[in-house]
């Protein structure tokens, strides 16, 4: 979305200019960049500078989100700080070596205690989110994460074109050979775009991430956040290039999410 993220994130480089190295990033510049920030976003690149920013953001208790597209140098150290993660389809299993995506998400929350939720994007298959619960569910039985995911998939209505969210209740999710975590799985569906309306899919993933950043700052619950992010990504696909199709907050197609 356009013009919606001022004072919600900090940037350590600008378009047309080379990124700052840690030596070039003065403490005063860093503090000014973080002043008033509600959320810090990392794309997994420039790991040395990103770690400097992450350490200061952690001292200021500013939440952080990382876009984990693939394994990169320094990403493991950065992941220890972040509050939220959005991953490409292959990243969770590549990073954890788990046998399936649901087990990989459980593994990520167990390995990264600061992580409140992780989302894996699956293109036209939507997305899957594992949200940590701070409270142990009362008298709940352990449920295999993969079995629960299959149950959510069975609840999907293929006749619905607009993106939806199918959540599980809070429970104790287990992954064989990995462990258990208290939380819930949510499956977000992708919008079914009529073929005649698809112009260019460039930037759809970035649009999803940007919309998620906005949703976090707007305190949207996951049940609204996932369809909202999918809707913004779908609107991006209706324009040429990564930015032409991005909607404004005043776009009536977003009204149900922003009321």
Backbone bond lengths (Angstrom), bond angles and torsions (degrees), N, CA, C in turn:
res aa  C-N    CA-C-N  psi(-1)  N-CA   C-N-CA  omega(-1)  CA-C   N-CA-C  phi
1 X - - - 1.451 - - 1.522 109.42 -
2 X 1.313 116.29 152.53 1.450 120.83 -174.64 1.528 111.66 -93.39
3 X 1.329 114.41 143.19 1.465 122.11 171.49 1.523 112.94 55.82
4 X 1.332 116.04 35.07 1.457 117.78 -175.84 1.518 114.54 -117.67
5 X 1.327 117.88 -4.32 1.448 118.33 -170.06 1.516 113.86 -116.01
6 X 1.314 118.26 15.58 1.453 120.14 175.32 1.523 109.09 -62.13
7 X 1.356 114.23 135.40 1.461 122.66 179.96 1.522 112.88 63.44
8 X 1.320 118.11 19.37 1.454 120.24 173.84 1.514 111.13 -111.53
9 X 1.300 118.74 -13.20 1.456 121.11 -178.13 1.509 109.11 -149.74
10 X 1.311 116.27 167.86 1.450 120.52 176.79 1.515 109.12 -122.20
11 X 1.313 117.13 146.65 1.456 122.32 -178.83 1.520 109.22 -117.90
12 X 1.323 116.77 144.00 1.455 119.74 178.14 1.523 111.05 -114.29
13 X 1.326 116.62 10.67 1.455 120.63 169.12 1.518 108.16 -159.34
14 X 1.293 116.78 162.20 1.459 122.46 179.40 1.512 109.68 -123.42
15 X 1.330 115.96 158.07 1.450 119.84 179.84 1.526 109.90 -60.35
16 X 1.336 115.90 136.35 1.451 120.78 177.63 1.507 113.91 85.40
17 X 1.360 117.10 -2.64 1.454 120.62 -179.31 1.522 108.78 -125.95
18 X 1.341 117.47 145.63 1.455 119.21 178.91 1.523 110.96 -67.45
19 X 1.338 118.25 150.65 1.456 120.97 -179.85 1.522 111.10 -67.20
20 X 1.314 115.79 153.29 1.451 121.34 177.72 1.517 110.43 -76.67
21 X 1.322 116.20 139.89 1.452 121.37 171.15 1.524 107.74 -88.50
22 X 1.345 118.69 163.30 1.462 119.48 178.92 1.525 113.32 -55.00
23 X 1.334 117.51 -37.20 1.463 120.10 -179.53 1.525 111.94 -67.47
24 X 1.332 116.51 -27.75 1.464 120.67 -178.49 1.532 112.62 -86.96
25 X 1.313 116.06 -13.18 1.459 120.58 -178.31 1.522 108.96 -93.15
26 X 1.317 116.59 97.55 1.459 120.53 -178.22 1.524 110.20 -72.31
27 X 1.322 114.89 156.73 1.456 119.74 179.28 1.526 111.50 -60.95
28 X 1.331 116.93 -38.73 1.460 120.09 -179.83 1.525 111.19 -66.29
29 X 1.348 117.02 -40.12 1.463 120.49 177.98 1.521 111.01 -64.98
30 X 1.330 115.15 -40.63 1.462 119.64 179.65 1.524 110.87 -63.90
31 X 1.313 116.57 -44.36 1.462 120.20 -179.21 1.521 111.27 -64.83
32 X 1.336 116.40 -38.94 1.464 119.48 177.51 1.525 110.68 -64.41
33 X 1.333 116.31 -39.77 1.464 119.95 -179.23 1.529 111.65 -65.01
34 X 1.321 116.31 -34.96 1.460 120.12 -177.18 1.526 113.02 -87.28
35 X 1.306 116.81 -13.75 1.449 120.31 -177.90 1.534 110.72 -61.99
36 X 1.287 116.68 120.79 1.459 121.79 179.63 1.508 114.76 81.50
37 X 1.338 118.27 -2.11 1.466 120.41 -178.98 1.522 110.41 -71.35
38 X 1.305 116.46 136.73 1.460 121.64 176.55 1.520 111.92 -98.14
39 X 1.318 116.17 -17.52 1.455 120.64 -176.20 1.521 108.71 -158.87
40 X 1.319 116.70 139.33 1.460 121.75 177.35 1.522 108.44 -112.96
41 X 1.317 115.80 133.15 1.467 121.82 -176.68 1.514 110.45 -114.10
42 X 1.327 116.13 135.39 1.459 123.26 175.85 1.528 109.29 -125.22
43 X 1.329 115.71 142.55 1.464 119.28 176.43 1.523 112.36 -103.41
44 X 1.335 117.34 8.66 1.457 121.18 177.47 1.509 114.81 87.56
45 X 1.328 117.75 -6.35 1.460 121.25 178.87 1.527 109.64 -94.68
46 X 1.328 117.32 173.79 1.468 123.85 177.59 1.534 110.31 49.02
47 X 1.323 115.46 55.33 1.459 119.97 -167.80 1.524 113.50 -62.13
48 X 1.325 117.61 -35.44 1.463 119.14 -178.58 1.528 111.47 -64.11
49 X 1.329 116.25 -46.04 1.457 120.30 178.76 1.534 110.47 -70.07
50 X 1.327 116.37 -39.06 1.463 120.10 179.82 1.526 111.22 -59.73
51 X 1.322 117.67 -38.35 1.462 120.68 179.92 1.520 111.60 -66.19
52 X 1.327 117.02 -37.27 1.461 120.42 176.92 1.528 109.86 -61.93
53 X 1.336 115.95 -45.11 1.462 120.66 178.76 1.527 110.48 -64.78
54 X 1.329 116.90 -43.13 1.462 121.14 -178.19 1.527 111.52 -62.78
55 X 1.308 117.31 -40.93 1.459 120.52 179.95 1.527 110.94 -62.96
56 X 1.335 116.88 -41.79 1.465 120.12 179.32 1.522 110.93 -71.02
57 X 1.332 116.80 -39.50 1.464 119.90 177.30 1.523 110.91 -62.10
58 X 1.328 116.50 -38.94 1.466 120.21 178.26 1.529 110.82 -63.91
59 X 1.331 116.56 -39.50 1.470 119.30 177.88 1.522 111.39 -63.96
60 X 1.324 116.63 -30.38 1.457 121.50 179.96 1.532 112.38 -92.07
61 X 1.317 117.06 2.73 1.473 122.07 -179.51 1.522 112.07 58.45
62 X 1.333 117.00 37.41 1.459 121.80 175.49 1.531 107.95 -92.08
63 X 1.314 119.12 124.73 1.470 119.89 179.09 1.523 111.59 -64.48
64 X 1.315 115.46 154.20 1.468 121.79 -176.15 1.523 110.29 -133.15
65 X 1.329 115.02 145.13 1.463 121.90 175.70 1.513 109.07 -126.33
66 X 1.319 116.66 135.46 1.456 120.84 176.96 1.523 109.57 -119.50
67 X 1.319 114.92 140.07 1.459 122.60 174.43 1.528 106.68 -95.89
68 X 1.329 116.08 100.56 1.464 121.52 -175.99 1.524 109.44 -93.67
69 X 1.318 115.06 86.88 1.465 120.50 -178.06 1.526 111.37 -76.15
70 X 1.330 115.64 -42.43 1.466 120.82 178.74 1.522 108.42 -158.56
71 X 1.325 116.10 170.21 1.459 120.63 179.04 1.528 109.25 -66.49
72 X 1.335 115.57 128.02 1.457 121.38 -179.57 1.522 109.19 -133.75
73 X 1.319 115.25 160.17 1.457 120.76 176.25 1.528 109.21 -60.49
74 X 1.319 116.19 130.79 1.449 121.54 177.11 1.513 115.44 81.92
75 X 1.323 118.12 -6.14 1.463 119.84 -176.94 1.529 111.58 -66.33
76 X 1.319 117.32 -35.93 1.465 119.75 179.65 1.522 111.03 -58.43
77 X 1.320 117.35 -42.80 1.466 120.67 179.44 1.523 111.02 -66.83
78 X 1.322 117.25 -37.67 1.461 121.03 -179.62 1.529 110.82 -67.95
79 X 1.329 116.35 -39.47 1.459 120.43 -177.98 1.526 112.24 -60.98
80 X 1.318 117.90 -25.37 1.463 120.46 179.68 1.525 112.30 -65.72
81 X 1.337 116.77 -22.19 1.452 121.04 -177.30 1.521 113.71 -94.02
82 X 1.337 117.27 -28.67 1.462 119.81 -164.05 1.524 112.98 -74.43
83 X 1.328 114.12 153.79 1.453 123.25 -179.00 1.524 111.33 -94.38
84 X 1.333 115.62 -32.02 1.460 121.62 -177.29 1.525 108.46 -137.11
85 X 1.334 116.01 149.45 1.465 120.70 176.71 1.518 109.43 -137.40
86 X 1.331 115.27 136.39 1.466 121.99 170.97 1.515 106.79 -117.50
87 X 1.306 116.73 124.01 1.462 121.85 -171.62 1.524 111.56 -118.20
88 X 1.314 115.33 151.90 1.456 120.58 170.22 1.522 109.04 -71.85
89 X 1.318 116.46 168.55 1.464 120.91 -174.02 1.523 112.84 -58.38
90 X 1.335 117.62 -36.89 1.465 120.78 -174.04 1.520 113.92 -90.63
91 X 1.331 117.76 -16.59 1.466 119.26 -170.88 1.530 114.59 -63.42
92 X 1.346 120.80 -48.93 1.468 118.68 -174.20 1.529 113.60 -56.10
93 X 1.323 116.80 -44.16 1.463 118.59 179.99 1.528 111.67 -72.46
94 X 1.320 117.04 -35.90 1.467 119.61 177.61 1.521 110.88 -64.49
95 X 1.328 117.25 -37.08 1.459 120.99 -176.78 1.518 112.52 -78.94
96 X 1.343 116.87 -35.46 1.459 120.39 -175.58 1.524 113.65 -100.51
97 X 1.349 116.88 -19.08 1.470 123.00 -174.65 1.529 111.07 63.39
98 X 1.320 116.73 26.63 1.461 121.29 176.71 1.527 109.77 -78.06
99 X 1.329 118.07 156.83 1.467 120.67 -174.30 1.527 114.88 -75.57
100 X 1.334 118.35 -19.90 1.458 121.19 -179.65 1.522 108.49 -148.91
101 X 1.329 116.14 166.47 1.455 120.01 -173.35 1.524 111.89 -66.65
102 X 1.311 118.49 -38.52 1.466 120.38 -179.36 1.527 111.18 -63.70
103 X 1.330 116.50 -42.74 1.467 120.54 176.66 1.521 110.78 -64.70
104 X 1.331 116.25 -36.87 1.463 120.48 179.21 1.521 111.32 -63.82
105 X 1.337 117.51 -38.49 1.458 120.46 179.42 1.531 110.76 -68.02
106 X 1.313 117.06 -39.79 1.466 120.35 175.11 1.526 109.66 -60.95
107 X 1.317 116.49 -43.80 1.463 121.20 179.66 1.522 111.23 -61.22
108 X 1.327 117.54 -40.55 1.460 120.53 -179.16 1.524 111.29 -63.36
109 X 1.339 117.46 -43.00 1.460 119.48 179.49 1.522 111.75 -67.78
110 X 1.321 116.84 -32.52 1.463 119.48 177.72 1.527 111.39 -71.49
111 X 1.312 117.14 -37.44 1.464 121.02 -178.54 1.522 112.62 -78.00
112 X 1.319 116.14 -26.33 1.466 120.58 -173.39 1.531 108.56 -120.91
113 X 1.336 117.67 87.58 1.470 120.63 -174.18 1.522 114.54 -65.56
114 X 1.343 118.50 -18.78 1.465 120.20 178.16 1.527 112.84 -82.04
115 X 1.326 116.81 -10.72 1.458 121.41 -174.14 1.526 110.22 -77.81
116 X 1.352 115.75 121.68 1.460 120.49 178.67 1.515 111.79 -87.56
117 X 1.331 116.94 -36.26 1.460 119.19 173.16 1.522 109.73 -154.00
118 X 1.316 113.86 156.82 1.456 121.41 174.21 1.520 107.45 -131.73
119 X 1.332 115.56 136.70 1.465 122.53 178.01 1.519 108.06 -118.94
120 X 1.312 117.06 134.98 1.458 121.08 171.75 1.528 107.36 -114.61
121 X 1.330 115.93 125.11 1.464 121.39 -178.47 1.523 110.05 -90.65
122 X 1.324 115.70 140.64 1.464 121.19 -172.67 1.525 113.00 -128.37
123 X 1.335 116.64 25.41 1.456 119.76 177.67 1.506 112.11 63.92
124 X 1.325 116.44 -129.24 1.467 121.04 -177.69 1.526 112.45 -67.81
125 X 1.341 116.62 -11.28 1.468 120.36 176.27 1.522 112.30 -90.28
126 X 1.325 117.29 5.99 1.451 120.27 175.26 1.517 113.31 86.97
127 X 1.314 116.76 -133.82 1.458 120.92 -178.57 1.520 109.38 -155.82
128 X 1.324 114.82 164.08 1.458 122.20 176.22 1.519 107.37 -128.95
129 X 1.309 116.13 136.66 1.457 121.35 -179.93 1.524 109.40 -126.15
130 X 1.324 115.45 137.65 1.457 120.83 170.48 1.522 107.25 -116.62
131 X 1.314 116.14 116.96 1.464 122.96 -177.97 1.529 109.03 -106.63
132 X 1.321 116.21 128.19 1.457 120.81 178.68 1.529 110.19 -74.37
133 X 1.310 116.71 142.83 1.451 122.13 173.18 1.521 108.78 -105.53
134 X 1.328 116.19 132.96 1.465 119.28 -179.62 1.519 110.87 -78.70
135 X 1.318 116.56 -19.37 1.466 120.88 -179.55 1.520 110.33 -109.28
136 X 1.305 115.60 138.43 1.461 120.53 175.52 1.522 108.86 -70.52
137 X 1.336 118.58 125.76 1.468 119.94 179.95 1.528 110.87 -62.34
138 X 1.330 117.89 132.21 1.469 120.48 -177.60 1.525 112.21 -68.73
139 X 1.309 114.96 129.73 1.469 121.58 173.56 1.531 113.64 52.53
140 X 1.316 116.78 33.77 1.468 118.63 -179.78 1.522 110.63 -94.68
141 X 1.299 115.21 143.57 1.458 120.06 176.52 1.522 109.52 -83.61
142 X 1.311 115.96 155.29 1.456 119.97 175.10 1.525 108.85 -72.43
143 X 1.327 115.25 136.21 1.460 121.21 -179.71 1.523 108.74 -123.43
144 X 1.303 116.66 133.09 1.453 121.30 176.49 1.522 109.64 -64.92
145 X 1.324 116.03 127.21 1.466 120.91 -174.39 1.524 112.17 -60.94
146 X 1.323 117.70 -39.69 1.462 120.31 -178.68 1.526 111.12 -68.67
147 X 1.331 116.64 -39.22 1.467 119.53 177.43 1.520 110.63 -64.19
148 X 1.328 116.53 -39.85 1.457 120.15 178.99 1.518 111.03 -65.64
149 X 1.324 116.85 -39.67 1.466 120.20 178.46 1.528 110.49 -62.10
150 X 1.313 117.27 -41.61 1.461 119.95 178.79 1.530 111.13 -63.67
151 X 1.337 116.65 -35.33 1.460 120.80 177.21 1.525 110.77 -64.29
152 X 1.332 116.48 -40.84 1.465 120.15 177.94 1.526 110.55 -64.31
153 X 1.314 117.35 -40.85 1.463 121.11 -179.98 1.529 110.80 -62.60
154 X 1.330 116.84 -35.00 1.464 120.42 179.83 1.522 111.68 -68.68
155 X 1.325 117.01 -21.42 1.468 120.97 179.50 1.532 112.36 -84.99
156 X 1.306 117.81 -6.29 1.461 121.78 -178.16 1.529 110.40 -68.92
157 X 1.319 115.83 134.43 1.465 121.99 177.74 1.532 108.29 -100.81
158 X 1.314 117.10 107.41 1.464 121.41 -176.94 1.523 112.98 -70.26
159 X 1.314 117.60 -9.18 1.465 120.48 -179.98 1.525 112.73 -86.34
160 X 1.324 117.02 -8.71 1.463 121.46 -179.29 1.522 108.81 -89.69
161 X 1.332 116.99 122.53 1.468 120.77 -176.53 1.520 112.92 -84.51
162 X 1.331 117.48 -36.48 1.461 120.92 -178.23 1.529 110.19 -77.48
163 X 1.321 117.36 152.66 1.468 120.04 -178.33 1.522 111.78 -65.89
164 X 1.305 115.56 143.18 1.462 122.27 179.81 1.526 108.83 -133.61
165 X 1.315 115.60 173.81 1.464 121.30 176.84 1.516 109.01 -130.53
166 X 1.315 116.21 133.15 1.457 122.20 179.14 1.528 107.42 -118.25
167 X 1.337 118.06 104.24 1.461 121.10 -176.18 1.519 113.08 -97.36
168 X 1.296 115.81 154.87 1.457 121.29 169.77 1.522 108.19 -98.35
169 X 1.316 118.28 163.04 1.468 119.20 171.44 1.533 109.51 -73.02
170 X 1.313 116.07 164.46 1.463 120.47 174.86 1.516 108.29 -67.00
171 X 1.309 115.76 130.72 1.452 120.96 -178.27 1.517 109.71 -153.30
172 X 1.301 117.26 -178.49 1.460 121.74 175.97 1.527 107.61 -99.72
173 X 1.332 115.08 107.38 1.463 121.58 -175.41 1.521 109.81 -91.75
174 X 1.311 115.50 132.14 1.457 119.88 -178.91 1.527 110.50 -117.71
175 X 1.327 114.09 152.81 1.461 121.90 173.42 1.514 107.15 -134.43
176 X 1.311 116.91 123.53 1.454 121.87 -173.86 1.526 111.11 -57.27
177 X 1.320 115.07 127.93 1.457 120.32 178.09 1.513 114.13 78.40
178 X 1.339 117.37 0.78 1.469 120.82 -176.50 1.515 111.36 -118.38
179 X 1.324 117.65 -48.78 1.451 120.61 -179.53 1.510 111.46 139.44
180 X 1.327 115.92 -163.65 1.455 121.80 -176.55 1.521 109.88 -136.31
181 X 1.326 115.29 150.48 1.457 121.72 178.87 1.524 108.38 -142.45
182 X 1.314 116.09 142.96 1.458 120.73 177.36 1.524 109.38 -84.68
183 X 1.315 116.61 126.00 1.461 119.35 -178.58 1.512 111.13 173.71
184 X 1.311 114.96 -160.20 1.454 119.43 177.29 1.520 110.26 -146.07
185 X 1.313 114.85 149.52 1.456 122.75 175.49 1.524 109.10 -94.98
186 X 1.316 115.64 143.10 1.459 120.82 174.20 1.521 108.33 -133.25
187 X 1.303 117.06 133.77 1.452 121.68 176.77 1.523 108.71 -109.73
188 X 1.319 116.05 121.57 1.449 121.07 176.46 1.514 110.05 -102.24
189 X 1.326 116.85 132.29 1.462 120.02 179.20 1.529 109.78 -90.98
190 X 1.313 115.80 154.67 1.464 121.09 176.40 1.523 109.29 -89.20
191 X 1.322 115.47 153.05 1.457 119.83 176.47 1.525 110.12 -70.53
192 X 1.310 115.71 138.42 1.463 120.36 175.50 1.523 108.58 -87.44
193 X 1.328 116.00 101.15 1.456 121.30 -176.57 1.527 108.95 -87.69
194 X 1.318 118.17 126.53 1.468 118.75 175.34 1.519 110.48 -56.74
195 X 1.333 118.45 135.82 1.470 120.88 -177.39 1.522 113.78 -51.77
196 X 1.317 117.23 -34.25 1.465 120.16 -178.00 1.527 112.17 -68.95
197 X 1.341 117.22 -18.08 1.466 120.92 -177.59 1.519 112.84 -95.65
198 X 1.320 118.04 -11.28 1.463 120.74 -179.41 1.528 109.07 -78.98
199 X 1.321 115.65 118.86 1.462 121.21 179.80 1.517 111.14 -105.19
200 X 1.339 117.30 -47.64 1.468 121.27 -174.50 1.521 107.95 -162.73
201 X 1.325 116.74 126.97 1.465 119.94 179.97 1.529 112.68 -88.98
202 X 1.328 117.42 1.39 1.462 120.72 179.03 1.532 110.27 -58.27
203 X 1.308 116.47 128.93 1.453 120.98 175.86 1.509 115.26 86.16
204 X 1.319 118.45 0.90 1.466 119.96 -178.03 1.530 111.26 -62.89
205 X 1.324 115.90 -40.18 1.464 119.45 178.77 1.514 112.10 -64.79
206 X 1.336 116.72 -42.71 1.459 120.37 177.40 1.527 110.83 -65.27
207 X 1.330 117.20 -36.26 1.462 120.52 177.36 1.526 110.49 -62.93
208 X 1.327 116.79 -40.05 1.468 121.20 177.44 1.525 110.12 -61.23
209 X 1.334 116.25 -45.98 1.470 120.42 -179.99 1.522 110.33 -63.09
210 X 1.345 116.48 -46.42 1.459 120.03 -179.71 1.516 112.40 -60.13
211 X 1.317 116.53 -41.15 1.456 120.29 178.92 1.528 110.93 -67.03
212 X 1.316 117.07 -34.95 1.465 120.18 176.67 1.521 110.72 -65.98
213 X 1.332 117.29 -40.30 1.463 120.72 175.35 1.526 110.45 -57.59
214 X 1.328 115.43 -46.99 1.465 119.86 179.05 1.526 110.47 -61.13
215 X 1.321 116.43 -44.48 1.464 120.87 -176.36 1.530 111.31 -62.97
216 X 1.325 117.06 -39.17 1.463 120.19 177.94 1.522 109.99 -62.55
217 X 1.338 116.32 -45.74 1.462 120.32 -179.42 1.523 112.09 -67.55
218 X 1.327 116.31 -25.94 1.465 121.03 177.99 1.526 112.40 -89.50
219 X 1.343 116.58 4.22 1.473 122.31 179.02 1.519 112.61 58.91
220 X 1.334 116.43 35.69 1.464 119.27 175.05 1.525 110.03 -71.08
221 X 1.311 118.23 137.89 1.462 119.84 171.97 1.527 109.76 -69.17
222 X 1.318 118.27 155.72 1.468 120.16 -179.11 1.517 113.83 -55.25
223 X 1.345 117.47 -33.24 1.459 120.51 -178.73 1.526 111.82 -63.34
224 X 1.325 116.86 -25.95 1.458 121.02 176.24 1.521 110.96 -96.66
225 X 1.325 116.40 -34.97 1.470 121.30 -175.45 1.526 112.20 -62.36
226 X 1.315 117.76 -45.47 1.464 119.62 -175.83 1.533 112.15 -65.58
227 X 1.341 120.09 -47.31 1.472 118.48 175.43 1.529 112.56 -63.87
228 X 1.329 117.33 -35.75 1.462 120.91 178.34 1.523 110.52 -61.54
229 X 1.331 117.29 -48.30 1.468 120.74 -179.51 1.529 110.98 -63.70
230 X 1.321 116.76 -38.84 1.464 120.00 178.13 1.517 111.36 -66.94
231 X 1.336 116.33 -36.09 1.466 120.91 178.63 1.527 110.59 -65.39
232 X 1.333 117.15 -44.64 1.458 120.63 178.35 1.531 110.42 -62.73
233 X 1.321 117.68 -41.90 1.463 120.99 177.88 1.523 111.22 -61.94
234 X 1.321 116.90 -40.41 1.466 120.93 179.38 1.520 111.42 -66.75
235 X 1.324 117.21 -38.69 1.463 120.15 177.64 1.522 110.85 -65.71
236 X 1.330 116.72 -34.95 1.463 120.68 176.90 1.524 111.20 -60.35
237 X 1.321 116.45 -35.89 1.467 120.93 -178.83 1.529 112.86 -69.31
238 X 1.316 117.25 -10.72 1.461 120.87 -178.23 1.532 112.42 -91.95
239 X 1.337 117.27 6.26 1.463 121.52 177.73 1.517 110.11 -130.65
240 X 1.317 116.56 159.13 1.453 121.58 -179.47 1.521 110.18 -80.89
241 X 1.331 116.09 128.18 1.456 120.50 179.67 1.526 111.53 87.88
242 X 1.336 115.32 179.91 1.457 120.40 -172.79 1.523 113.73 -80.12
243 X 1.344 118.18 -15.89 1.461 118.98 -172.50 1.525 115.01 -119.97
244 X 1.311 117.38 -24.41 1.468 119.89 -173.07 1.524 112.25 -56.29
245 X 1.306 117.47 -41.87 1.460 120.83 -175.88 1.513 114.95 -85.64
246 X 1.339 118.34 -4.34 1.454 119.74 -178.14 1.531 110.93 -63.85
247 X 1.320 117.25 130.51 1.474 119.81 -176.42 1.525 112.74 -84.77
248 X 1.322 115.48 157.48 1.458 122.74 168.91 1.526 108.50 -86.99
249 X 1.319 115.92 163.64 1.459 119.37 177.01 1.528 112.29 -61.45
250 X 1.320 116.18 -26.01 1.470 119.95 -178.80 1.526 113.12 -81.51
251 X 1.330 117.50 -2.66 1.461 120.89 179.64 1.525 109.43 -61.35
252 X 1.321 118.40 123.49 1.478 120.79 -177.50 1.524 112.65 -61.34
253 X 1.318 117.69 -21.61 1.464 120.18 179.58 1.524 111.80 -71.01
254 X 1.334 117.06 -13.89 1.465 121.01 177.25 1.525 112.50 -102.89
255 X 1.318 117.04 -3.62 1.458 121.71 -174.13 1.531 113.31 -53.88
256 X 1.338 119.23 -41.47 1.475 118.26 -178.76 1.525 113.39 -60.59
257 X 1.324 117.75 -25.19 1.460 120.66 -177.67 1.528 112.55 -89.90
258 X 1.327 117.45 -23.76 1.457 121.50 -170.72 1.516 113.55 -106.29
259 X 1.313 117.45 1.68 1.469 120.49 179.09 1.526 110.57 -73.92
